[in-house]
Amino acid sequence: MLFNSLEFLLFFPAVCLCYFIIPHRVRYLFLLACSYFFYMCWNPEYALLMLTSTAITYASGLLISSAEKIEDEKRRIRRKKLYVALSFTSNLLILFFFKYYGFASLTATRVLGKLGINVSIPAFDVILPVGISFYTFQALSYTMDVYRKEIYAEKNFFKYALFVSFFPQLVAGPIERSKNLLIQINEKHKFEFDRVRSGLIQMLYGYFQKVVLSEYLGMVVDSVYNTYAERTGFQLIIATVCFALQIYCDFGSYSNIAIGAARVMGFRLMENFNTPYFATSVADFWRRWHISLSTWFRDYLYIPLGGNRKGKVRKWFNLMVVFGVSGLWHGASWHFVAWGVMNGAYQVIGEWLRPIREKVMTVFHVDKTAFSHRFGQILVTFGLVNLSWIFFRAESFRQGLDILKIMLGRGRNYWFTWGNNLDAMGLTMATRNLLLVSLLILFVVDLCKYNGINLIEWLTKQGVWFRWLVYYVAIFGILVFGVYGPGYDASAFIYFQF
């Protein structure tokens, strides 16, 4: 059940109405049933897979909690580590089988073939369960939080199951922490008009990002990347920039709808995006992009590896490991790994060159607070991030290299042409103008957020006539200009494949 489908537009209001009517003591059971129904609309059988992951991590939490009663310290620590290891190993093996087995077997076959060893590794044709990477990481964070004594083990299985499967953020995040979401399940949420209104406004903006911005940008991206061999370098650069904006709007829209939907019911989900394209460095970009995943890797991989506590070389190694794994998390293919490694390398090289940059800025008396300096940093960061997006959008590592070669003008008789670029890239004059206006709205919203202006709060403080004018314009604008398939065939969100 997609957020941008008619089914969800009927499902969500019905869930909210019942949620606020039924007694508080059974609300978590109702939400749990709704969450599993929501997930089973894709593939009912894979709900058992999520239930298995839930049961394993739930049991691990209880076992870790029971191990705290062991008096002998060394034995207690060993037992707790054993339970954590079992929880992580079993869950990651499930994730590996469904998401990475085919990739690993194909890679092993090719490597062994290069060595003259011919082997036949059994192949399994399985469908990737929707959201498996998201709910697996969320469940594993609970195990580690209990181990670190950051939260008590939840004894009510159904409440814990709701934490893992909470439908607004189940399929594509944000990847919540137990110390934030799990404790909210016990809170009594009343219907509060202001909170519900702000949640609905955030959902409305999410729908604008998805059915207007993401869809029109996708037209350009798909048109060019699907025929990249016939394109000019200029067209590929424009398409890559459009993809950077498309994936931001697409994933940002899911996060906004999820956070807004949860807020309507009284739940507070963590922020997942914070104006990432205003970042002044790649490290800053990753503090603003997919925040729930970035902080997950920081808390549960980077810090356990040693973080920055064991010298610069070890820190750089840890960064490369984290971003290599992050690339693999996004997809079982080498072009995703290349994307992750590039983002890690940017940060390592950036830190390595920092003393040189500082010295140059001192010699030339560069004012770091000047607008021109920060603007230059933003442009450079945006360019580097876009370079890595080539490999993220490409269908293979080889295709990414081919696209990069065309951008650099290699093997082409021409690089830039004005003629018919709009039509050739899937845009008419009307859709181009609509896209430009929509991008202007996106820029203004992000600029306000970057400067600490909460537009939702600002809007709710305006006069009634102005507020409702904005609501009607937004709703009818989305309905009229949004992209819908035949019979309202809603398009999936990009991050559903991860």
N, C-alpha and C positions, 0 to 999 in steps of 0.2 A: 504494500500500500504506500504509494508515493505521496509526499507532502503536497505536491502540485496536482493531485488527482481529485476527481469529484468524490471518490469514495472517502478520502480523508476529510474533505470539506463537510461531509455528513457525519463521519465517525467522530471527529474531534468535538464538535458542539454537543453531541449526544453524551460523550464521555464526561465532559465538564458538567453538564446539567445533572447527570446521575451522581457524579462525584460530590457535588455540594449538597445534594439532597439526602444521600444515605448517611447513616450514623458514622461518626469518626472511627469507631473501633473496627469497622470492617472495610474502611476505604482502601487500605493497602491490599486487601484481597481482591477488591474490585479492580484496582489499577493493575495488579499482577495479571488477572484474567484478560484485561484489555490489552496489556503489553504483549502477552503471548498470542492473542488473536491477531494483533497488528503484525507480529513477526511471521505468523503462520500463513498470512496472506501471500507470502512469496513461496515458501516451501514448507508445508506442515511437518515433514519428516525431520528437517533440520532444527526444529524446536527442541527435539530430543538431544541434539548436540549441545545446544546452549544449556539445557537442563543438566547435562553431564558435567560441563565446565562449572556450572553453579554448584552442583553437589560436591565436586572435588574441592573447590576453594572454600566452600562452607565447612566441610569436614576438616580441612587443614587449619582453618581458624580455630575451631574447637580443640583440635589436638595441640596446637601451639599454646593455646590458653591453658590446657591441662598440664602441659610440660612445665609451666611456671611454678607448679607446686613441688617439683623435684628439688630437694634440698641441695644436693651436690651440684655446684655451679658448672663444672665442666660437663657433667652428664646432661644437665639441663640445656646448656648451649648446644651440645651435639644433637640432642633430640629435637630441639626447635629448628636447627638447620636442616635436619633430615626431613622434617615435615614441609619446610619451605621448598627444599629441593624436589621432593615428590610432587608437590603442587605445580611447580614451574615445569618440571620435566613432562608430566602427563599432559598438561594443557598445551605446551609448546609442541609436543609430538602430534597432538590432534591438529593443531594449526599447520604443522609441517605437512602432514599427510594430505590435507585438503587444499592447501595453498601452494606448497613448495615441492611436493614429491615429483610431479612431472618435470619441473625445472631442474631439480637435482639429478634425476635419472637421465635426462637428456644431456646435461652438462657432463656427468660421469661417463656416459657412453661416448661422447665426442672426445673427451680427454684420453680415455683408455684407447680409443681408436687411433688417435695420434701416436700412441705408444706401441701400436701394433697388436693391441689386445682387443679381440672382438668378443663382446659379452652381450647377452640379451637380458635387459632388465625389465621385469614385468611392468606393464603400463596399466593404469587404472583411470577410467573415464569417469571423473566425478565433477559435479557442479560445485563451484566455490560458494559456500554459504554466505549469504548477505550479512555484512557487518561482523564477520568472525574475528577479524583483527581488532576491532573496537571493543567488543564485549570481552574477548579474551584478555586484553591488556587491562581492562577495568577490573575484571575479577582477580587478576594476578596482583594488582596494586593493593587489593584488600588483604591478601595473604601477607604481603610485605609490611603493610601498615600494622597488622596485628603483631607480627614478629618484632617490629620496632617499638611496640607499645604506644603507638600513636592513636590507637582506637581499641576498644574492647571487642572481643569476638562476639558477633551477633548470634544469639541463641535461637531466635525465631527464624526458621528456614524460609518462610514465605516472605518475610520482610527483606531478608538478604537476597532472595530471588528477584524481588522487585528492584532492588538496587542494581542488579546486573542487567535486568531486562527493561528498565523504565523506558517506555516507548518513544518519548520525544527525542532522546539522544541515543537510542539503541543502535541504529544502523550506521550512523556516520558521526557520532560524537556530539558534543565534546566528551572526551574520555574523562569521566568524573572520578573523584577520589572518595573513598568511603568516609573519610572524616568530614566531607562536605555534604554529600547526597544521602548517605545512609542514615545519618542522624536526623535528617529532615523528614524521614518517613514517619517518625513518631510525633512530629509536630501537628497541631490542629490547625488546618488551613481554612480560614473563613473567606467568604466572598467579599472582596474589597474592590470597590469600583475603580479606584485610581490604579491599583495594581493590575487588574484585568485589562483596563484600557491601555496601559503602557505595554503590556504583553501583546495585545492585539496589534498595536501600532508597529511594534518590532516585527511581528509576523508579516504584516502588510509590506514592510520594507523588504523583508526576505523574499516575498513573492515577486516584488518588482525586480530584485536582483536576478531571480531565477528565470521567470517567463519572459522578461523583456531583455535585460542586459545580457545574461548568459546565453540565451538562445540566439540573439542577433550576432553576438560576437562569435558564437559557435558556427554560424553560417560562413563567416569569413575564414575561420580556422580550418574547418572541414573542407571547404572548397579548395583552399590552397595546399594544405598538407596531403590531401588525398591524391593530388596530381603534382606533387612537389618537383618531379623530374622535368615538368614542362614549364616551371615557373622561373621568374627572374629573382635575383637576390633581393631586390626591393620588396617584391610581393611577399617573400618568405619572412623578411624582417617585420613587415607590417602584421603578417599573420601570427608571428611569434609574440609580438607585443599584445595582439588581440587575445592570444591564448593566455598570457599572463593575467590579463584582466578577466577573461572568461573563467578561469579556474578559481580566481579570487571571488568573483561574483557567485559562481556556482556553489562552491564550498561555504562561502560566507553566508549565502542565502539559507543553506541547510542549518547552519549554526544559529542564525537569527530566528528562523522559524522554530527550531528546537528550544532555544532559550526563551523565546516569547511564549510558546505553548506551555512550557513548564511554569513560567511566571503566572500565567492565567490561573493555574491550579495551585499556586502558592509556593512552588519550588524555585530555588535559586541555583542555576547552573553557572559554571565558570565561563568567563569570556574566552572566546577561541581566536578572535582576530582583533588586532588593535592597529589599524592603519599601517599595514606592513609595507606599502609602497612609499611611505614617507620615511622609511628607515635610512639611516646615514651610514650603515655598514652591513655586511652580510650577517654578522653576529647579532646586530640590532634587528635585522629582518627576522631572524629566527626567534627573537624574543617577542615578536609581534604576529608571526604566522603560525597557525595551527598550534596555539599556545598549550592546549591540553596534551598534545603529543610531545611537543618539545620539552615541557616540564616533566612528562612521564619518563622520557629517556634521560633527562638530567637526574631525576631523583632515584631511578631504579636501574640505571646502567652506568651513566657517566660518573656519578659519585661513588658507587661500589667499585668501579675500576680504579679509583684513586683520584678522580677529578683533577684539580690543579694543585694537589698537595704534594706531589712527588717530582717536582721540577718541570721545566718547560717541555723537554722532549717527551716525557711521559704524558703530559697534558695534551700535546699535539697528537700523540698516538691515540689517546682516549677519544679525542675529537673525531679522528678519522674512523675509528671503530664505530662510534655512535652514529655518524652520518652515513657510513656504509650500511649499517643495520637499518637505519631509517629509510634508505633507498630501497632495501630489500623488503621492508615492511610494506611499502607502497605497492610493490608488485614483484612477482617472481620472474624477473627478466633482467638481463645485464644492463639495459638502458636505464632502468630505475636505479641500479647500483651506481652507474656512472653519474647520474644526477645527484645522488647522495654524496658520493666521493668528491664531486666538484664543489659542493657547498661546504664540505669539510675542509677541502684544500684552500678555498678562498679564505677561510678563517685562520688557518695555519700560516699561510703566506702573509695575510694581513698583520698577524702578530709579529711575525719575523721581520717585516718591513717597518713596524711601528717606530723603532728608534730612528730610522732614516727619515721617515716622514716628519717626526717631531723636530729633527735637526733642521730639515729644509724649511719648515714653517717658522722656526726660530730665526733662521738666517734672513728670510724674506719678510719677517714681521707680519705673518698671516694672523688675522683675527679669527679665532675659531668660532666666535659667536656671531660673526657677520653672516647675513643672509646669503650672500654669494658663495661663501665657503660651504655652508650647510646645503645649499641647493646643488652645488657641485658634487658633494658627497652622495646626495640622494640620486642624482643622475647616474653616477658611476655604479652605485649599488644596484639600481634598477637595471642597468645594462648587464652587469654580471649575473644577476638573477635570471634575466631573460635568456642569457646564453645557456644556462643550465636547463631552462624550461624546454629548450629544443629537444633534449634527450628524454625529458619526461613525456612530451607529446608524441615523439616519434614511436613507431611500432617496433623498432629494434635499434640496437646500438649502431649497426651499419647504416641504417636509414638516417639516424641522427648525424653521423659523419658526412653522409652525402648531402644532407640539407645544409650543413655548415660549409661545405665546399662551395655549394652554389651561392650562398650568401657572400662568400669571399671572392666570388667571381671566377673561380677555377672551372675550366671546362665549358664556359659559356661565351657566346659572342657578344652578349650584352648583359648589363647588370640592372639598368634602370630604364624604364619606359613609362611615359605618361598614358599612352593610348589604351583606352578601355580597361584601365586598372580596376575601376569600381565594379563594372559588370563582370569582369573576369574573376573577381574575388567574391562573387556572390552577393554584391550589393547593388541596389538601384539608388537613384538619387534620393528617393523618399526614405528608404531604409537607412541610408547614410545619415540623413538629417535627424531622423529619430534616434539613431545610435549616438550621434554627437550630443544631442540634448540629454539623453539618458546618462551618458558618461559625465556630462557637466554636473548633473544631480549627484552622481556618485562622488565626484571630486569635492563638491561643496560639503556633502555629509561627512566625508572623511576628514576634510580640512577642519570642520567644526570640532569633530571628535579629537583630532590631533591637538587642537588648541583648548581642549578641556570644556567645550560647550556641549551640553547634553540636549540635543534637539528635541527629544521626546518630552523632557521636562519643560523646555521652552514652549513647545507647541501646546501642551496642556494648560499653560498659564495664559494663553491668548483668549480672545473673546470667542463666544459660542459660534457666531457666524463664520469667523475665520477658521476655526478648528474643523467645522463640518464642511466647509468649502475644500479644505485640504484633503479631508477624508474622501469626499465624493470624487474629487479630481484624481486622487491616487487609485481608488477602486475602479472607476470607469476607464482610467488610462491603462491600467493593467488588463482589464477585460477587453478593451478595444485593440490595444497595440501588442498585447502578449502573443507569443507564438504557441499555437496548439496544433496537434496533429489531427487527422480525420477522426471524428467522433470523440474529440478531446482525448487524444492518445498522449498522455503526459510523458515527457522524457525523463529518464533516470538522471540522478545526480552523479557527477563524475566520480566522486569518492565512494560510491556504492561498490565499485569494482575492487576496492581495497579491503 
